[in-house]
């Protein structure tokens, strides 16, 4: 399985991954819960990578399952609702 990070490497947080030499430094964390490039600074958790894999395969990832509902008329605290909306 492969995951495309092209769009994510354009974000400010992951911009350094655009460099092939930086990307090549990837390693698995000690407990296998992240891919790390720079300790405590540049990494991607396996839950996020799994979510990307699901979405890139045409599924709905866990990060899109719960979406805050818009505030009500009295600006009350939003409730969460299940949705199948794609971003």
C-alpha positions as CSV (number, residue, x, y, z in Angstrom):
1,X,0.0,0.0,0.0
2,X,1.2,3.5,-0.7
3,X,0.0,6.9,0.5
4,X,0.4,10.1,-1.5
5,X,1.6,13.0,0.7
6,X,1.9,15.4,-2.2
7,X,-0.8,17.8,-1.0
8,X,0.2,17.6,2.6
9,X,3.9,18.5,1.9
10,X,2.6,21.8,0.7
11,X,1.4,22.7,4.2
12,X,3.6,24.9,6.4
13,X,4.0,22.1,9.0
14,X,5.2,19.5,6.5
15,X,6.9,21.7,3.9
16,X,10.3,20.2,4.6
17,X,9.0,16.8,3.3
18,X,9.1,18.3,-0.2
19,X,12.9,17.8,-0.1
20,X,13.8,14.3,-1.3
21,X,16.8,14.1,1.1
22,X,14.6,15.0,4.1
23,X,11.9,12.5,3.0
24,X,14.5,9.8,2.7
25,X,15.3,10.2,6.4
26,X,11.9,8.6,7.4
27,X,12.0,6.0,10.1
28,X,9.4,4.2,12.3
29,X,9.1,5.3,15.9
30,X,10.2,3.1,18.7
31,X,6.7,1.8,19.4
32,X,5.6,1.8,15.8
33,X,3.0,4.5,16.2
34,X,4.5,7.1,13.9
35,X,6.8,7.8,11.0
36,X,9.5,10.2,12.2
37,X,11.7,12.6,10.3
38,X,12.9,14.9,13.1
39,X,12.4,13.8,16.7
40,X,9.6,15.8,18.5
41,X,9.3,18.1,15.5
42,X,8.3,16.4,12.3
43,X,6.3,13.2,12.3
44,X,3.1,11.6,11.1
45,X,1.1,9.3,13.4
46,X,-0.1,6.0,12.1
47,X,-3.7,6.9,12.8
48,X,-3.4,9.9,10.4
49,X,-1.6,7.8,7.8
50,X,-4.3,5.1,8.1
51,X,-7.0,7.8,7.6
52,X,-5.2,9.1,4.5
53,X,-4.9,5.5,3.1
54,X,-8.7,5.0,3.6
55,X,-9.6,8.3,2.0
56,X,-7.2,7.8,-1.0
57,X,-8.8,4.4,-1.6
58,X,-12.2,6.0,-1.8
59,X,-13.4,5.4,1.7
60,X,-14.4,7.8,4.5
61,X,-11.7,8.2,7.1
62,X,-12.3,8.4,10.8
63,X,-11.5,12.2,10.8
64,X,-14.5,12.9,8.7
65,X,-17.0,10.8,10.7
66,X,-17.7,13.4,13.4
67,X,-18.2,17.0,12.3
68,X,-19.3,19.7,14.7
69,X,-22.8,21.0,13.9
70,X,-23.1,24.7,13.4
71,X,-23.9,26.8,16.5
72,X,-27.6,27.3,17.3
73,X,-29.5,30.6,17.3
74,X,-28.3,31.4,20.8
75,X,-24.7,30.5,20.0
76,X,-25.0,27.4,22.2
77,X,-22.2,24.9,22.3
78,X,-22.3,22.9,19.0
79,X,-23.3,19.3,19.1
80,X,-21.5,16.6,17.1
81,X,-23.3,14.7,14.4
82,X,-22.4,11.8,12.2
83,X,-21.9,12.7,8.5
84,X,-20.8,11.1,5.3
85,X,-19.6,14.4,3.9
86,X,-16.4,14.4,2.0
87,X,-14.0,17.3,2.3
